[in-house]
Amino acid sequence: MLWLLALRGIVGREILRFLHQRERFLGALVRPLIWLLVFAAGFRAALGVAIVPPYQTYIPYEVYIVPGLLGMIQLFNGMQSSLSMVYDREMGSMRLLLTSPLPRWWLLVCKLVAGVAVSLLQCWAFLLIATLFGIELPGPGWLTVLPALILNGIMLGALGLVLSSTIRQLENFAGVMNFVVFPLFFCSPALYPLYKMRESSETLYWICEFNPFGHGVELIRHALYGQVSWPDLGVVAAVALALLALAVRGYDPRRGLMKRKGG
């Protein structure tokens, strides 16, 4: 019961914090909407009227980038969650929770679940607004994409926890976030198919192939059409488990941040 109480408290606190911070909600939607409504026009003119995704069907470019923008929402949400983790660890509620008798790995899982729940709210709000602007998506895709969003959110949230376990000061976080977010996003099929990247550079193509965020985007893209990309699913699941293990290790006072700080 104590474990469930901690889970409910941490998840509920993050959702309430998100709902009360209207600027954060608007910021989470404005960024992908600008890409969808403004940049999509230029990319569509450059890449053609339609894109051929891996499942061999022609779709408008605006529809093609929707999974990538969902991944963008979760990527930035994972970074923001890790930023709040740095703050809470130093002077907020997480500082007290980390000294509680509950296992640290469970507290990290609760924080991870809370971040995924917030990202799902953002993703569905974005999908709803996209449909209002005429972006047509398969009706069942709203449900079939849910497992992919959860798994991708876990992977990106775990990445944020790993970063937060290595950052000592809030001032250093912005630079680290930019160093991580932009390479992950642009070296992926979020905005353009990888065969276009291969036509430009074989080296960049293979960099994109080894980008776990790109596999998460492809997992979401297939899930929107009721399909399962098993290779992408395996990569995302393996990377999520590895990052979560690194996060638990990083918050271990015998090995990670607390030991380095002398606490």
MOJOTA-V45998 format. One record per residue. N is the residue number from 1. RES is the residue in one small letter. SS is DSSP state (h for helix, s for strand, l for the rest). BURIAL is # if it has 24 or more other ideal C-beta (glycine too) atoms within 12 Angstrom, else .. D_CENTER is the distance of its C-alpha to the mean C-alpha in whole Angstrom. Layout:
# MOJOTA-V45998
n=<N,N>
res=<RES,RES>
ss=<SS,SS>
burial=<BURIAL,BURIAL>
d_center=<D_CENTER,D_CENTER>
This chain:
# MOJOTA-V45998
n=<1,2,3,4,5,6,7,8,9,10,11,12,13,14,15,16,17,18,19,20,21,22,23,24,25,26,27,28,29,30,31,32,33,34,35,36,37,38,39,40,41,42,43,44,45,46,47,48,49,50,51,52,53,54,55,56,57,58,59,60,61,62,63,64,65,66,67,68,69,70,71,72,73,74,75,76,77,78,79,80,81,82,83,84,85,86,87,88,89,90,91,92,93,94,95,96,97,98,99,100,101,102,103,104,105,106,107,108,109,110,111,112,113,114,115,116,117,118,119,120,121,122,123,124,125,126,127,128,129,130,131,132,133,134,135,136,137,138,139,140,141,142,143,144,145,146,147,148,149,150,151,152,153,154,155,156,157,158,159,160,161,162,163,164,165,166,167,168,169,170,171,172,173,174,175,176,177,178,179,180,181,182,183,184,185,186,187,188,189,190,191,192,193,194,195,196,197,198,199,200,201,202,203,204,205,206,207,208,209,210,211,212,213,214,215,216,217,218,219,220,221,222,223,224,225,226,227,228,229,230,231,232,233,234,235,236,237,238,239,240,241,242,243,244,245,246,247,248,249,250,251,252,253,254,255,256,257,258,259,260,261,262,263>
res=<m,l,w,l,l,a,l,r,g,i,v,g,r,e,i,l,r,f,l,h,q,r,e,r,f,l,g,a,l,v,r,p,l,i,w,l,l,v,f,a,a,g,f,r,a,a,l,g,v,a,i,v,p,p,y,q,t,y,i,p,y,e,v,y,i,v,p,g,l,l,g,m,i,q,l,f,n,g,m,q,s,s,l,s,m,v,y,d,r,e,m,g,s,m,r,l,l,l,t,s,p,l,p,r,w,w,l,l,v,c,k,l,v,a,g,v,a,v,s,l,l,q,c,w,a,f,l,l,i,a,t,l,f,g,i,e,l,p,g,p,g,w,l,t,v,l,p,a,l,i,l,n,g,i,m,l,g,a,l,g,l,v,l,s,s,t,i,r,q,l,e,n,f,a,g,v,m,n,f,v,v,f,p,l,f,f,c,s,p,a,l,y,p,l,y,k,m,r,e,s,s,e,t,l,y,w,i,c,e,f,n,p,f,g,h,g,v,e,l,i,r,h,a,l,y,g,q,v,s,w,p,d,l,g,v,v,a,a,v,a,l,a,l,l,a,l,a,v,r,g,y,d,p,r,r,g,l,m,k,r,k,g,g>
ss=<l,h,h,h,h,h,h,h,h,h,h,h,h,h,h,h,h,h,h,h,l,h,h,h,h,h,h,h,h,h,h,h,h,h,h,h,h,h,h,h,h,h,h,h,h,h,h,l,l,s,s,s,l,l,l,l,l,s,s,s,h,h,h,h,l,h,h,h,h,h,h,h,h,h,h,h,h,h,h,h,h,h,h,h,h,h,h,h,h,h,h,l,h,h,h,h,h,l,l,l,l,l,l,h,h,h,h,h,h,h,h,h,h,h,h,h,h,h,h,h,h,h,h,h,h,h,h,h,h,h,h,h,l,l,l,l,l,l,l,l,h,h,h,h,l,h,h,h,h,h,h,h,h,h,h,h,h,h,h,h,h,h,h,h,h,h,l,l,l,h,h,h,h,h,h,h,h,h,h,h,h,h,h,h,h,h,l,l,l,l,l,l,l,h,h,h,h,h,h,h,l,h,h,h,h,h,h,h,h,l,l,h,h,h,h,h,h,h,h,h,h,h,h,h,l,l,l,l,l,h,h,h,h,h,h,h,h,h,h,h,h,h,h,h,h,h,h,h,h,h,l,l,l,l,l,l,h,h,h,h,l,l,l>
burial=<.,.,.,.,.,#,#,.,#,#,#,.,#,#,#,.,#,#,.,.,.,.,.,#,#,.,.,#,#,.,#,#,#,.,#,#,#,.,#,#,.,.,#,#,.,.,#,.,.,.,#,.,#,#,.,.,.,.,#,#,#,#,#,#,#,#,#,#,#,#,#,#,#,#,#,#,#,#,#,#,#,#,#,#,#,#,.,#,#,#,.,.,#,#,.,.,#,#,.,.,.,#,.,#,.,#,#,#,#,#,#,#,#,#,#,#,#,#,#,#,#,#,#,#,#,#,#,.,#,#,.,.,.,.,#,.,#,#,.,.,#,#,.,.,#,#,#,#,#,#,#,#,#,#,#,#,#,#,#,#,#,#,#,#,#,#,#,.,.,.,.,.,#,.,.,#,#,.,.,#,#,.,.,#,#,#,#,#,#,#,#,#,#,#,.,.,#,.,.,.,.,.,.,.,.,.,.,#,#,.,#,#,#,#,#,#,#,#,#,#,#,#,#,#,#,.,#,.,#,.,.,#,#,.,#,#,#,.,#,#,.,.,#,#,.,#,#,#,#,#,#,.,.,.,.,#,#,.,.,.,.,.,.>
d_center=<30,29,25,25,26,23,20,22,22,19,17,20,20,16,16,20,18,16,19,21,19,20,19,15,15,17,15,12,14,16,14,13,16,18,17,18,21,22,21,21,25,25,23,25,28,27,26,28,28,26,24,25,21,22,23,26,26,27,24,24,22,20,19,18,15,14,12,10,10,8,6,6,6,3,3,6,6,5,8,10,10,11,14,15,16,18,20,20,21,24,25,24,23,21,24,27,24,24,28,28,30,27,25,22,20,20,19,16,15,16,14,11,12,13,9,8,11,11,8,10,13,11,10,14,15,14,16,19,19,19,22,24,24,25,22,23,21,22,23,22,19,17,18,18,14,13,13,11,8,9,9,6,5,8,7,4,6,9,9,9,12,14,14,15,18,19,19,22,23,20,22,21,17,17,18,16,13,14,15,12,10,13,14,11,10,14,15,13,15,12,16,18,19,20,24,24,22,25,28,27,26,27,25,22,22,22,19,17,18,17,13,11,8,11,12,9,10,13,13,11,14,17,16,16,20,20,20,19,18,19,19,15,15,17,15,11,13,15,13,11,15,16,13,14,18,17,16,19,21,20,21,24,27,29,27,24,24,26,29,28,29,32,31>
